[in-house]
C-alpha cells in the first residue's frame, strides 16, 4: 500500500457523557482526530422494515497506526456516521490500523 492510497478524510469520534443537571446524562460524540484513510466496502445489504427500505454497508478503513482507537467509537466521513463494529486490527507491525465500521442508510 502506498501513502497516496489514503485518499479519504475521516474524523474519529469518541462518546462523551454530558450531565443534564438532574442525575441523568445524554451521550454525545467528541472529535478525537481527523486522519487520512483508505476506504473499501466489503458488503451492503438492504431490507424492508415497517414499510420502509433500509440499508447497511460494511466498510474497512485503513489508517496510519494509532494506539487510542476503541471499538465503542465511531467514524464520520462527510455527513455520514459509521459505528465501529470490532476491535481495530494492527497491520504490518504497527504500520497500519484496520477499522471495520457499519453505516446505516435509508
C-alpha positions as CSV (number, residue, x, y, z in Angstrom):
1,X,0.0,0.0,0.0
2,X,1.2,3.5,-0.9
3,X,0.6,6.7,1.1
4,X,-1.4,8.0,-1.9
5,X,-4.0,5.3,-1.3
6,X,-5.0,7.2,1.8
7,X,-7.5,9.4,-0.1
8,X,-10.5,9.7,2.2
9,X,-10.5,12.3,5.1
10,X,-12.3,10.9,8.1
11,X,-12.9,12.0,11.7
12,X,-12.6,9.6,14.6
13,X,-15.1,10.4,17.4
14,X,-15.4,9.1,20.9
15,X,-18.6,9.1,23.1
16,X,-18.8,11.5,25.9
17,X,-21.4,11.8,28.7
18,X,-22.9,15.2,29.4
19,X,-24.8,15.7,32.7
20,X,-28.3,17.1,32.4
21,X,-28.1,18.5,36.0
22,X,-30.7,16.2,37.4
23,X,-28.7,13.0,37.8
24,X,-29.1,11.8,34.2
25,X,-27.0,12.3,31.2
26,X,-27.0,12.5,27.5
27,X,-24.4,10.9,25.2
28,X,-22.6,13.0,22.6
29,X,-19.6,12.5,20.5
30,X,-16.3,14.4,20.5
31,X,-13.8,14.5,17.6
32,X,-10.5,12.9,18.6
33,X,-8.6,13.1,15.3
34,X,-9.0,13.8,11.7
35,X,-6.9,11.4,9.6
36,X,-6.4,10.2,6.0
37,X,-7.8,6.7,5.3
38,X,-8.2,4.1,2.5
39,X,-11.8,3.0,2.3
40,X,-13.0,-0.3,0.9
41,X,-16.6,-1.5,1.1
42,X,-17.0,-5.2,2.0
43,X,-20.7,-5.7,1.9
44,X,-24.0,-3.9,1.6
45,X,-27.5,-5.2,2.4
46,X,-31.0,-3.9,2.0
47,X,-34.1,-4.8,4.0
48,X,-37.7,-3.7,4.2
49,X,-38.9,-2.9,7.8
50,X,-42.1,-1.1,8.7
51,X,-42.8,-0.5,5.0
52,X,-39.6,1.4,4.6
53,X,-36.4,0.3,2.9
54,X,-33.3,0.5,5.0
55,X,-29.8,-0.4,4.1
56,X,-26.5,-1.1,5.7
57,X,-22.9,-1.1,4.4
58,X,-19.8,-2.5,6.0
59,X,-16.6,-0.6,5.3
60,X,-13.0,-1.1,6.1
61,X,-10.8,2.0,6.8
62,X,-7.0,1.6,6.8
63,X,-5.3,4.5,8.6
64,X,-1.8,5.0,9.9
65,X,-1.2,3.2,13.2
66,X,-2.7,4.7,16.4
67,X,-3.0,3.2,19.8
68,X,-6.1,5.1,21.0
69,X,-8.9,3.9,18.7
70,X,-11.6,1.9,20.5
71,X,-14.5,-0.2,19.3
72,X,-17.0,2.0,21.1
73,X,-16.1,4.9,18.9
74,X,-17.5,6.0,15.5
75,X,-16.2,7.4,12.2
76,X,-17.5,10.4,10.4
77,X,-16.9,10.8,6.7
78,X,-18.6,13.9,5.2
79,X,-22.1,13.8,6.6
80,X,-22.1,10.0,7.2
81,X,-21.6,8.4,10.6
82,X,-20.5,4.8,10.9
83,X,-20.2,2.8,14.1
84,X,-17.0,0.8,14.6
85,X,-18.1,-2.8,14.9
86,X,-15.0,-4.6,16.1
87,X,-11.6,-4.1,17.6
88,X,-9.2,-2.2,15.4
89,X,-6.6,-4.6,13.8
90,X,-2.9,-3.9,13.7
91,X,-1.3,-4.5,10.3
92,X,2.3,-4.8,9.2
93,X,3.9,-4.5,12.7
94,X,2.1,-1.3,13.7
95,X,2.4,0.4,10.4
96,X,-1.4,0.5,9.7
97,X,-4.6,0.1,11.6
98,X,-7.7,-1.5,10.0
99,X,-11.0,-0.3,11.3
100,X,-14.3,-2.0,10.3
101,X,-17.4,0.2,10.5
102,X,-21.1,-0.2,9.8
103,X,-23.1,2.5,8.0
104,X,-26.9,2.6,8.2
105,X,-28.7,4.3,5.3
106,X,-32.3,4.8,4.5
